[in-house]
């Protein structure tokens, strides 16, 4: 079976390469000629662990091309994996790239082609694509399917090859059989493949992302509550996460969720729901709490530094919205840094991969080649992204390099026991910031403390 993957963005490229790993011949298509040339030279445009190795391994089954018509004409299955950015103004997803690709596919495809929507699209889009293709190519019989992705950046290869489940919206036997064949390698792992309607598949994607965004926002609020009440959010997360109905994952407090999916998808979901007259108020609240939280992180740093950062130097470790990616889309660091600069601070920044993508967006800061270089002469150090290389820093060296001693750990990556022997004035999220003896029942209440401007309205 031959696949054409339209769009070599994050989702299209990872999916195309992984389908070649499954043994299929794949042509990845993009309008961006420079990108296709680079891919043909073996250069990978994004940082994603394992991707370039898989590209090399499956080179014989992978083609990169700007010629959509040829790729589609040769294909049995065509995936549309183009971008669906937020539309300016109303937050709804901009579907124009999807519809434009559908028209081009219609013109080039052979009768009997299976057209699969992989882009994240709001309910009703796949049916509209079907209508567009049927109108543009009335003589060509085809099948339509919706196959949303659930890939996490930084773990996308793993997520594709070993998913929890695969969701497929289909309308006919031919489409179902084709998708069953494509995902057959997952049978070995007994991965559930859920066949459902086109609309259900579309809603599942948005509902899954919205739920996860809500879960993160929930634990962020519990972290704030712990600060006020004197609890430890990590103990709370473990205590509730052991309940299988809740689950332990996505209960790590942070500076607010970012990235290319959660912010955009929650906004699109909420906007669509409002338009349909069935608002999703939990998600609307999630969106606004998250925006407030991201904006409030600067106040947290200012408070940790005694109320002013004027003339102070702050080291920022991590710009990417999460580790193992160079993606800075909606990264909380992009809000934090300008806010601290506006308050008079100088910034020394380090990120293992994201410097190139962040450099055009951030200005007037000093880029450093290592976390230690960033710490040199800094009055405070802020951990924004939980890169592995920040988890085992030489704390003695760090404290010698720094001028001040404030550390704001917005990912809670340091156990309090590790911090305790050092001279740091350490601040984290939802935890007592210094070790206290435990009560016999294991709970160590802290005196309620006031964190300057946690931003909770
Ligand atoms: C997400 C979904 O997980 C994936 O299924 C979907 O297809 C695309 O969107 P991604 O954006 O790559 O993936 O990263 P994810 O690991 O989900 O993290 C998203 C954001 O939430 C990051 O900013 C991360 O730091 C934050 N997060 C995540 C937390 O703050 N706490 C957590 O416990 C988990």
Boltz pocket constraint, residues with backbone or C-beta under 6 A from the ligand:
constraints:
  - pocket:
      binder: B
      contacts: [[A, 149], [A, 150], [A, 151], [A, 152], [A, 153], [A, 154], [A, 209], [A, 212], [A, 216], [A, 249], [A, 250], [A, 251], [A, 252], [A, 253], [A, 254], [A, 255], [A, 256], [A, 257], [A, 258], [A, 259], [A, 260], [A, 261], [A, 262], [A, 321], [A, 322]]
      max_distance: 6.0
